[in-house]
Every structure is written in structure tokens, then in C-alpha cells.
């Protein structure tokens, strides 16, 4: 699965006018960051991708919003955006205190929460930013660290997505669960569902069909390339354990491991004094190491880190 300008446009068409620059900024940053997003955050199936793109399309008004606008001109728009909070006030109060006053609206909507200080410009300064509209002093400082670029917005969004467990919710196709984690409620759920339906249709097209993993071919240890250090070590252990008279002759140790003659003489004396104990200990240790190595080699073969010797 790969992000392209055409696939994004199929979900949220590129607009005309000044907002086209923002759409381009998101598209370019997404295309550049996509391999890392897939690798680092596990966006590896159609549901995760669809829910992610639906969330982002909604939060940005179709990839056209970089900073949240707090310049409201109607009471109804304020009430729609902050239903619970606006219920405490009359239309006349909202009109007098919040309309066409972004800083005051920011303090009213976001002050004294998310790390913002009440009675300051924090609510406005740390309003929603980026593709997932990161909001509040705490998350701005933690996730964005003063870097207000498209690339930083995407990195911050993916960190938040991962922290809130949205992949698992997407796997269950739980659009309301994802919405609650990102938004704190269900504001905009109908719009998210609309984008989600479009994203699923686009992802199901041939262009975004996920490649199927190749069926693993059984590989035996004898078929692995001899360049593997693990294979060479395993063969040495097996050879040493299998040679007749291993513990009683200097030539075996010298040939198998490259010991000097002096070292071999010392080992001979030790073996003469503690033959049974040394025999049992070395055999058990060698067998244990061989079993562990054989398990590691088999795992490596299944993971594709080794190839059969004839494959190169």
C-alpha cells in the first residue's frame, strides 16, 4: 500500500485557491514519510489505513486546514463545535464575548485544560495544529516541540495515534472508538464515517491492494549458505562432539579449534585428573549450544535472513 497524490485526491479532492498549498504540503509530506509510517507504526492493513486517512481528512477539512481557525462569526457554529460547553451560555453572551475574537474563544474553549493556563493566550497559541489537530500546551510541547512543519505534524499525529491504541480500534472497525480517542467525544462522527467509506473504496482498488506475503519455503540447515557464522560454529561443535577420542587426544582439539600444542598439553593433564567430570560437562555444554544454535538458524531461515547455497 502506497500513498499517492491521486489516491489522496480520490478521498479528498485537491481544492483551488489558497488552501491548495496546504493540501500540497500534506500530500508531499505524507508521500515522503509513508514508508516510515508503515514500518514504525504498523499501518499495515486496509482498516488501519482507512481509519487513519478518514480521521485526518475530517480533522483537516479534506487536507486544507493547518491551524485551527478560532475566528467564529455565528452563534450556531460555536454551539455546533462545543455543544456541552456552549449550553451554559445564552446566545447573547456568546455573541458578545466569543464571536470574531479568536483569543477569547481559545481561552473559553481550551483554557485551564490540556496544560493551558486560564486567562492567558495559551488556548489560542496551542490550538489545533496539523493533520490530526494536536491541541493544548502539553501535547504541543511534548509532540511538536516547537516545530510547526508538515513533517512534524505527521510525526506528532502518528505518536498520538499509537499512544491511544488506535490501530487495535481500527482492526475492529470501531469508528466511534477511534473518534473518542482522537477527539475526546463524537464531534464530527458523521463526517468521519463519510470519509471512512470513501477511504475503504479507494484502498480496495487495485492500486492500493496490499501485496500478499510469499509462502515460506522450508529450508534445512544443510541447505543454508556456509557463510553463516552460526552454521560454521554449529558444524564445529558437531564435529568436535562426534570425533572418537575427543577428550583424550591433543590432535582433535588442535585440529577442531586451532589450539596450540602447549595449551593441548595442559588440557591433557586436566582431563587425566578429572576425566568423567570434564567429559560430562563438555558433552552437555556442547549439546546445549548446538540445540540453541540450531533453533536460531531455523528461525533465521524462516525469516529469510539466510538463503540456500544455490540461490546466490
Secondary structure, DSSP 8 states (H G I E B T S, - for coil): ----HHHHHHHS---SSTHHHHHHHHHHHHHHHHHHHHHHH---SHHHHHHHHHHHHHHTTTTT-SB-------HHHHHHHSHHHHTTS-HHHHHHHTTT-HHHHHHHHHTTSTT--TTSSHHHHTS-BTTTTB-SHHHIIIIITT--SHHHHHHHHHHHHHHTTHHHHHHTT-HHHHHHHHHSS-TTHHHHHHHHHHHHHHHTSGGG------------GGGB-TT-HHHHHHHHHHHHHHSTTTTT-HHHHHHHH---HHHHHHHHHHHHHSHHHHHHHHHHHHHHHHHHHHHHHHHHHHTTSS-BGGG-
